[in-house]
């Protein structure tokens, strides 16, 4: 399951990188040829997304570095850091620039040329970006299993997949908006539609980046493990012989790895050797059944 989650994340990033890089080149050529502000905004957006995929992959690789004396709990949160940086870049390089370009075109309108080229490029880009979005949703389906999509999106601790999904949705919406406004500009002969399209694209990107940033922020601050993992931990502890009750459990997510701290009450009458053996057996069972439970701290007590 762990390897599958990692592989799914890598594939989703790769799909997005290849699609965005190819689309960015095509959009740049079309923006230069037509003078379209919407197309230029879309080109910048695609270049930003391409760079973002590199940062996401960098974060994914760095998060797997082994723990050391300076970072005893490992580097798992680096994936959250780079995901947050991507959200900021999506906001600044994508959203703000698109709005700026649209406002500039409103103040200094320029006639559009070869609009059919831009329409063709956007139509092809919609197909390519749609394939990237489909690929991301396919990998998410493998990870979430039988869980409903909305529940997975609410509870997932996989920041990379959330970012890729947000980028793909934002890109697809932006392409559709750009195409609609360019068609309107072509039909009416009014270049203001193109400028308005650029502004709308910017607003879409800012909304998407705000959503992604809010999700990643909670992971950066420190968030508990996925509810499914918490339920599995509770079930394993309660099933162990020698444990009378559980006072409290605390989980923390560090990238793909999970930390558990639990305070339990052992059955009365156990010797020290039996208590130690019971706790050790519990820790082994937890780590065997939850492979990414990397740290496990069990505290025996008689009261909370």
ABEGO torsion letter per residue (X at the ends): XAAAAAAAAAAAAAAAAAAAAAAAAAAAAAAAAAGBAAAAAAAAAAAAAAAAAAAAAAAAAAAABBBBAABAAEAAAAAAAAAAAAAAAAAAAAAAAAAAAAAAAAABBBBBBGAAAAAAAAAAAAAAAAAAAAAAAAAAAAAAEABBAAAAAAABABAAAAAAAAAAAAAAAAAAAAAAAAAAAAAAGBAAAAAAAAAAAAAAAAAAAAAAAAAAAAAAAEBBBBAAAAAAAAAAAAABBGBABBABBBBBBBEABBBBBBBBBBBBGBBAAAAAAAAAAAAAAAAAABAABABBBBBBBABX
